[in-house]
Amino acid sequence: MTENARTVAAIKGQLSKFSGIIAKELSKPKQRLIREMLYGIQASKDIKLSSVTRALNEPIPLIKTEDRLSRNLDDEDFTEEINNQICRLGSAKVLDDMVIAIDPGDIRKRHAAKMECLCTIHDGSEHELGKGYWLAKAVAADIGHKQVIPLYLEAYSQEARNFKSENDQLFTVINTIGTHIGAKGIYAIDRGGDRGKLYDKFLEKEKEKRFVIRLAGRDLVHKGRRKDCLRLATALPCPHETVIITYHEGKEKKMTIFYNALPVKLPDKEYPLFLVVVKGFGKKPMMLLTSCPLNLIWRIVEIYLTRWKCDESFRYIKQCYNLEDIRVRDYTSIRNMVVLTLSVAYFAAVYLGDNLKCRMLVERVYLVSKRFFGVPTFFNYAIADGLYNLLFPDKTGINGTAGKKKPEFQLTFSFWEESS
């Protein structure tokens, strides 16, 4: 057995173990489905059922395998169960001051017409409206960005029968994560999180959570007087400064950033908060509202900037597994495929490095990824490539049995047998 063959066998064993953990509360047919889907998505680096079917390489016609997968995907929605299990697994790795980045996303389907519950979305890449599905996403990351932990991913549509509101989707994400991590972590949300009901959720009595939210525009109370946050930020002097380096199109650029903070409160609330003002990123100052203790002002800015870095994790999930190329039509199937993609990403990014034996396996996978010129900016891309390079050529699938050998029609004679 070659070194690569031993590595493939170890990966299959770990993948089967992982699928058994996240699907333990589901029926046996669903456990088999999840194991096969995780392997197929990772082995083909594609979310299309046809690609998954080829990767499984079963000794039956491809259409039969695809029909079975399709049938099992659309008869039960296991999004909630898988997200719960991923959060449970990831909670042990979330430290007290890790950033929990929650961000809305989208899957755009430009040419789809028959997909169930197709809705109008805002394409974050093209900055325009289109047809597709919304994504509720959450990852955990440390400020040094050494570790990124995918925690939650759910597709939803306002056209679905059980849809209530976007606030309800945000609360579901927060409740699911909070159930498993408790008071750990600092929630970081962009301007879409600047809404009254979300502040009510974070500042709920005896259930307070730390947060850093970028303000879009609202009134705040400072020294007993109600003022517009933009006017407060514009008038605030910023004596503190730092230099940060950004990279755009391969070019390095230095930026001088000025910042300061002042104590504020939300109208009709007595909870003490801080408004952190950052000048230098654009024409208008960046305004961050936080409930964290203000020991170091720049620490709050770093927490929010870490949320920006977490976007790379979402991009990794969408690009590595072609998430926007999803081609199932049933709404339940779409939701299941999305949460299965989260599971594959968690397996590659986190689960493989849980113990020493798996870390040695990760080193082997990294070598197979053929990245000779240093560690890439986001290590998970290399791991996904390495797993693909190992699993894609394998002809036995996750079940470990090769396809039946085709009968040979060449005539053979028993001359040698007779002479012996």
C-alpha positions in Angstrom: 0.0 0.0 0.0 1.4 3.4 -1.0 1.7 6.4 1.3 -1.2 8.1 -0.5 -3.4 5.0 -0.2 -2.8 4.9 3.5 -3.6 8.6 3.8 -6.9 8.1 1.8 -7.9 5.2 4.0 -7.3 7.4 7.1 -9.3 10.3 5.7 -12.2 8.0 4.9 -12.2 6.7 8.4 -12.1 10.1 9.9 -14.9 11.3 7.6 -17.1 8.3 8.5 -16.5 9.0 12.2 -17.3 12.7 11.8 -20.5 12.0 9.8 -21.6 9.6 12.5 -21.2 12.3 15.1 -23.2 15.0 13.4 -25.9 12.7 12.2 -26.3 10.5 15.4 -29.8 11.8 16.1 -31.1 11.1 12.5 -32.3 7.8 11.0 -30.0 5.3 9.5 -30.9 6.1 5.9 -30.1 9.8 6.7 -26.8 8.8 8.4 -25.8 7.0 5.2 -26.9 9.9 3.1 -24.8 12.4 5.1 -21.7 10.2 5.0 -22.0 9.8 1.2 -22.7 13.5 0.6 -19.8 14.7 2.7 -17.4 12.3 0.9 -18.8 13.2 -2.5 -18.7 17.0 -2.0 -15.1 16.8 -0.6 -13.9 14.3 -3.2 -15.3 16.3 -6.2 -15.0 19.8 -4.6 -18.4 20.4 -6.1 -22.0 20.5 -4.8 -23.7 19.2 -7.9 -25.4 15.8 -7.4 -23.9 14.5 -10.6 -20.4 15.3 -9.4 -21.1 13.7 -6.0 -22.5 10.6 -7.7 -19.4 10.1 -9.8 -17.2 10.5 -6.7 -19.1 7.7 -4.9 -18.3 5.4 -7.8 -21.0 2.8 -6.9 -21.3 -0.4 -9.0 -24.8 0.6 -10.3 -25.9 3.1 -13.0 -25.1 6.7 -12.1 -28.7 7.8 -12.5 -29.8 5.3 -9.8 -27.3 6.7 -7.3 -28.4 10.3 -8.2 -32.1 9.4 -7.8 -31.5 7.9 -4.4 -29.5 11.0 -3.2 -32.1 13.4 -4.5 -35.0 11.4 -3.0 -33.3 11.4 0.5 -32.4 15.0 0.3 -35.9 16.4 -0.1 -38.0 14.4 2.3 -36.6 15.7 5.6 -35.0 19.0 6.6 -32.0 18.3 8.9 -30.6 21.9 8.8 -31.4 22.6 12.4 -29.9 19.3 13.7 -26.6 19.6 11.7 -26.1 23.2 12.7 -26.7 22.2 16.4 -24.1 19.5 16.1 -21.5 21.7 14.4 -22.0 24.4 17.1 -21.7 21.7 19.8 -18.4 20.5 18.3 -17.1 24.0 17.7 -18.0 25.3 21.2 -15.1 23.6 22.8 -12.7 25.5 20.6 -14.3 28.9 21.1 -12.3 31.0 23.7 -13.6 33.7 25.9 -12.5 36.6 23.7 -12.9 35.1 20.3 -14.9 37.0 17.7 -18.3 35.5 16.7 -18.9 37.1 13.3 -22.5 37.0 12.1 -23.1 38.1 8.6 -25.9 37.8 6.0 -25.0 36.3 2.7 -26.6 35.1 -0.5 -26.7 32.5 -3.2 -27.5 34.1 -6.5 -29.3 32.0 -9.2 -29.2 34.1 -12.3 -30.9 31.7 -14.7 -33.0 29.6 -12.3 -36.8 29.7 -12.9 -38.2 26.5 -11.4 -36.3 26.4 -8.0 -38.7 26.4 -5.1 -39.2 29.5 -3.0 -36.8 31.6 -5.2 -36.7 35.1 -3.8 -35.3 38.6 -4.4 -31.9 39.1 -2.8 -29.2 41.7 -2.7 -26.0 40.4 -4.4 -23.2 41.5 -2.2 -20.6 41.0 -4.9 -22.3 42.9 -7.7 -24.2 45.3 -5.4 -27.5 44.7 -7.2 -30.8 42.9 -6.7 -31.2 39.4 -8.2 -32.9 36.1 -7.7 -31.6 33.5 -5.2 -31.6 32.6 -1.5 -30.4 34.3 1.7 -27.7 32.8 3.9 -27.4 33.2 7.7 -23.8 32.6 8.5 -21.6 32.6 11.6 -17.9 31.8 12.3 -15.6 32.2 15.2 -12.1 33.6 14.9 -9.4 34.8 17.2 -8.1 38.4 16.7 -4.7 37.1 15.5 -6.7 35.2 12.8 -4.8 32.0 13.4 -7.9 29.9 13.7 -11.3 30.2 12.0 -14.1 27.9 13.1 -17.3 27.7 10.9 -20.2 27.5 13.3 -23.5 28.0 11.4 -24.8 28.2 7.9 -28.5 28.2 6.8 -30.2 29.0 3.6 -33.6 30.7 3.8 -36.1 32.6 1.7 -38.8 35.1 2.5 -41.1 33.2 0.1 -41.0 30.1 2.2 -44.1 29.2 4.1 -42.5 29.1 7.6 -40.5 32.3 7.2 -41.2 34.9 9.8 -38.7 37.8 9.6 -35.0 38.5 9.2 -34.8 39.4 12.9 -36.1 35.9 13.7 -33.3 34.4 11.5 -30.7 36.4 13.4 -32.2 35.3 16.7 -32.1 31.7 15.6 -28.4 32.0 14.9 -27.7 33.7 18.2 -29.7 31.3 20.2 -28.2 28.2 18.6 -24.7 29.4 19.1 -25.4 30.8 22.6 -26.9 27.5 23.7 -23.5 25.8 23.2 -20.9 28.5 24.0 -22.7 30.3 26.8 -21.2 33.7 27.6 -18.0 33.1 25.6 -17.2 35.2 22.5 -17.8 38.7 21.4 -20.5 39.1 18.6 -19.4 41.3 15.7 -22.0 42.4 13.2 -21.8 44.9 10.3 -24.3 47.8 9.8 -27.1 45.3 9.2 -27.0 44.6 12.9 -27.8 48.2 13.8 -31.5 47.5 14.8 -33.4 48.0 18.0 -34.6 44.4 18.4 -31.1 43.1 18.2 -29.9 45.4 20.9 -32.9 44.2 23.0 -31.7 40.7 22.5 -28.0 41.4 23.4 -28.9 43.5 26.4 -31.6 41.1 27.8 -31.5 41.2 31.6 -29.3 38.4 33.1 -28.6 37.2 29.5 -26.3 40.0 28.3 -23.9 39.3 25.6 -20.8 41.3 24.5 -21.1 42.8 21.1 -19.4 45.2 18.6 -21.9 46.5 16.0 -21.1 49.1 13.3 -23.7 51.9 13.4 -25.5 52.9 10.2 -27.1 55.9 11.9 -29.2 56.4 15.1 -29.6 58.7 18.1 -27.4 58.0 21.2 -27.5 59.6 24.7 -24.3 61.3 25.8 -24.1 63.2 29.1 -27.9 63.1 29.4 -28.5 64.6 26.0 -29.8 62.8 22.9 -27.7 63.4 19.8 -27.2 61.9 16.3 -24.3 59.4 16.4 -22.7 60.9 13.2 -22.7 64.4 14.7 -21.1 63.0 17.8 -18.5 61.1 15.8 -17.6 64.0 13.6 -17.1 66.4 16.5 -15.1 64.0 18.6 -11.3 64.6 18.5 -9.2 61.5 17.8 -5.8 61.9 19.4 -4.9 58.2 19.2 -3.4 56.9 16.0 -1.9 53.8 14.4 -0.7 52.7 11.0 -2.2 49.7 9.3 -1.1 48.0 6.1 -3.7 46.9 3.5 -3.2 44.8 0.3 -5.1 45.6 -2.8 -4.4 43.8 -6.1 -1.0 42.7 -4.8 0.1 46.2 -3.8 0.9 47.2 -0.3 -0.7 50.4 1.1 -0.2 52.1 4.4 -3.0 53.9 6.1 -2.9 56.1 9.2 -5.9 55.6 11.4 -7.1 57.9 14.1 -9.5 56.8 16.8 -11.2 57.6 20.1 -14.2 56.6 22.3 -16.8 58.1 24.5 -19.4 56.7 26.9 -23.0 56.6 25.6 -26.3 54.9 26.1 -29.2 53.9 23.9 -32.4 55.9 24.3 -34.7 54.3 26.9 -32.0 52.0 28.1 -29.7 52.4 31.1 -27.0 49.9 30.1 -23.6 51.7 29.8 -22.1 51.4 26.3 -19.2 53.0 24.4 -19.1 54.6 21.0 -15.7 54.0 19.3 -15.0 56.4 16.4 -12.4 55.5 13.8 -11.3 58.1 11.2 -9.2 57.4 8.1 -11.0 54.5 6.4 -13.3 56.8 4.3 -14.9 60.2 4.1 -17.2 59.5 7.0 -16.0 58.2 10.4 -16.6 54.5 11.2 -18.8 54.2 14.3 -18.7 51.1 16.5 -21.2 50.6 19.4 -19.9 48.1 22.0 -20.9 46.7 25.4 -17.3 45.5 26.0 -15.2 47.1 28.8 -13.0 49.8 27.3 -9.6 48.7 28.6 -8.0 49.3 25.2 -9.8 51.3 22.5 -7.9 49.7 19.6 -8.9 46.3 20.9 -12.5 47.1 19.9 -11.4 48.2 16.4 -9.4 44.9 16.1 -12.5 42.9 17.0 -14.5 44.6 14.2 -11.6 44.2 11.7 -11.5 40.5 12.5 -15.1 40.3 11.3 -13.8 41.6 8.0 -11.3 38.8 7.9 -14.0 36.2 8.6 -15.4 37.1 5.1 -12.5 35.0 3.8 -14.0 32.0 5.4 -17.4 32.5 3.7 -15.6 33.0 0.4 -13.7 29.8 0.9 -16.9 27.8 1.4 -18.5 29.3 -1.7 -15.5 29.0 -4.0 -14.0 25.7 -2.9 -17.3 23.8 -3.2 -19.1 25.8 -5.9 -22.0 26.7 -3.5 -23.6 29.0 -6.0 -23.7 26.2 -8.6 -26.3 24.3 -6.5 -28.8 22.6 -8.8 -31.5 21.0 -6.8 -34.9 22.5 -7.1 -36.7 21.5 -3.9 -36.4 24.1 -1.1 -35.7 21.4 1.5 -32.9 19.9 -0.7 -31.4 23.4 -1.1 -31.3 23.9 2.7 -29.8 20.5 3.3 -27.1 20.9 0.6 -26.1 24.2 2.2 -25.7 22.8 5.7 -23.8 19.8 4.3 -21.4 22.3 2.7 -20.8 23.8 6.2 -20.1 20.3 7.5 -17.5 19.6 4.8 -15.9 23.0 5.5 -15.8 22.2 9.3 -14.3 18.8 8.7 -11.5 20.2 6.5 -10.8 23.3 8.6 -11.2 22.1 12.2 -12.0 18.4 12.7 -8.9 17.0 11.0 -6.6 18.9 13.4 -8.3 17.8 16.6 -5.6 15.4 17.8 -2.0 14.6 17.1 -2.7 11.7 14.7 -5.0 13.9 12.7 -2.6 16.8 12.7 0.0 14.5 11.1 -2.7 13.6 8.5 -3.2 17.3 7.8 0.5 17.7 7.2 0.4 14.9 4.6 -2.7 16.4 3.0 -1.0 19.8 2.8 2.0 18.3 1.0 -0.3 16.6 -1.5 -2.0 20.0 -2.2 1.2 20.9 -4.2 1.6 24.3 -2.6 5.4 24.8 -3.0 5.7 28.5 -2.5 4.8 29.0 1.1 1.6 29.0 3.1 -1.2 30.7 1.4 -3.1 33.5 3.1 -5.9 31.2 4.0 -4.7 27.7 4.9 -8.1 26.0 4.3 -7.8 26.4 0.5 -4.7 24.3 0.6 -6.3 21.6 2.8 -9.3 21.5 0.5 -7.0 21.1 -2.5 -5.0 18.4 -0.8 -8.2 16.4 0.1 -9.4 16.7 -3.4 -6.1 15.5 -4.9 -6.2 12.5 -2.7 -9.8 11.5 -2.9 -10.7 12.3 -6.5 -8.4 9.7 -8.1 -9.7 7.0 -5.7 -12.0 4.5 -7.3 -13.5 2.8 -4.3 -15.7 5.6 -2.9 -16.6 6.0 0.8 -18.0 2.4 1.0 -14.6 0.9 0.1 -15.7 -1.3 -2.7 -14.6 -0.9 -6.3 -17.0 -1.0 -9.1 -17.7 -4.4 -10.8 -15.2 -5.4 -13.4 -16.7 -5.3 -16.9 -16.9 -8.7 -18.5 -14.2 -9.4 -21.1 -15.5 -10.8 -24.4 -12.1 -11.8 -25.8 -11.9 -15.6 -26.4 -9.4 -17.4 -24.3 -7.9 -20.9 -24.6 -6.7 -23.3 -21.9 -3.4 -24.3 -23.7 -1.3 -23.6 -20.7 -3.5 -25.4 -18.3 -3.5 -28.6 -20.5 0.3 -28.6 -20.8 0.7 -28.3 -17.1 
